[in-house]
């Protein structure tokens, strides 16, 4: 899991679901390009969305919470080519 600061998540309005397409796009194994993107957009958490799932696509779904511009983060991740899909989702409690 990639964690910078829990304080960044005080009142998130949206987050991303992502589906890694490369080994170096998974938490704990990020390539340098993704590390730079995560720092730029203040990613606070990157972890498996449904850890108990055993079948695709849920077993390969991850969520990203960020303190920066989440829509711009989605664009940067789409352009990176490291994910087969990225989905913007509203945050609800």
C-alpha positions in Angstrom: 0.0 0.0 0.0 1.2 3.5 -0.9 0.6 6.0 1.9 1.8 9.6 2.2 -0.5 11.1 4.8 -3.9 10.3 6.2 -4.5 14.1 6.7 -4.9 14.4 2.9 -8.0 12.4 3.1 -9.9 14.7 5.5 -12.8 15.3 3.1 -12.3 13.6 -0.2 -15.0 14.2 -2.9 -13.9 11.5 -5.3 -11.4 8.7 -5.9 -10.3 6.3 -8.6 -10.8 2.7 -9.3 -7.9 1.4 -11.4 -7.0 -1.9 -13.0 -3.2 -2.4 -13.4 -2.1 -3.8 -16.7 1.6 -4.2 -15.8 3.5 -5.7 -12.9 5.2 -2.4 -12.1 1.8 -0.7 -11.7 0.8 -2.7 -8.5 1.2 -1.3 -5.0 4.7 -1.9 -3.6 6.1 -2.3 -7.1 5.5 1.1 -8.8 7.8 2.2 -11.6 9.5 5.6 -11.3 7.0 7.3 -13.7 4.1 6.2 -11.5 5.9 7.2 -8.3 6.3 10.7 -9.7 2.7 10.9 -10.7 1.6 9.7 -7.3 3.7 12.3 -5.6 2.6 15.1 -8.0 -1.1 14.4 -7.2 -0.6 13.7 -3.5 -1.8 10.1 -3.6 -2.5 9.1 0.0 -3.6 5.5 -0.5 -3.3 2.9 -3.2 -4.6 -0.5 -2.3 -6.7 -3.4 -3.4 -10.4 -2.4 -3.5 -11.9 -5.9 -3.0 -9.3 -8.0 -1.2 -11.6 -11.0 -0.8 -12.5 -11.2 -4.5 -11.4 -14.3 -6.3 -12.6 -13.5 -9.8 -11.8 -10.8 -12.4 -12.4 -8.0 -12.7 -12.9 -7.4 -8.9 -9.7 -9.3 -7.9 -7.7 -6.8 -10.0 -9.5 -3.6 -8.9 -7.6 -1.1 -6.8 -8.6 2.2 -5.4 -6.6 5.4 -5.2 -7.3 8.3 -2.8 -5.5 11.5 -3.5 -5.3 15.0 -2.0 -4.7 16.6 -5.4 -6.8 17.0 -8.5 -8.3 13.5 -9.0 -9.6 14.2 -12.5 -6.1 15.3 -13.6 -4.6 12.2 -11.8 -7.0 10.0 -13.9 -5.7 11.7 -17.1 -2.1 11.2 -16.1 -2.7 7.5 -15.2 -4.6 7.0 -18.5 -1.6 8.5 -20.4 0.9 6.4 -18.5 -0.3 3.2 -20.2 0.1 1.3 -17.0 -3.6 0.6 -16.4 -6.2 -1.2 -18.6 -8.9 1.0 -17.1 -9.4 3.9 -14.7 -12.7 5.0 -13.3 -13.6 8.2 -11.4 -16.0 7.5 -8.6 -17.7 9.9 -6.1 -16.7 9.4 -2.4 -19.6 8.6 -0.1 -19.7 7.7 3.6 
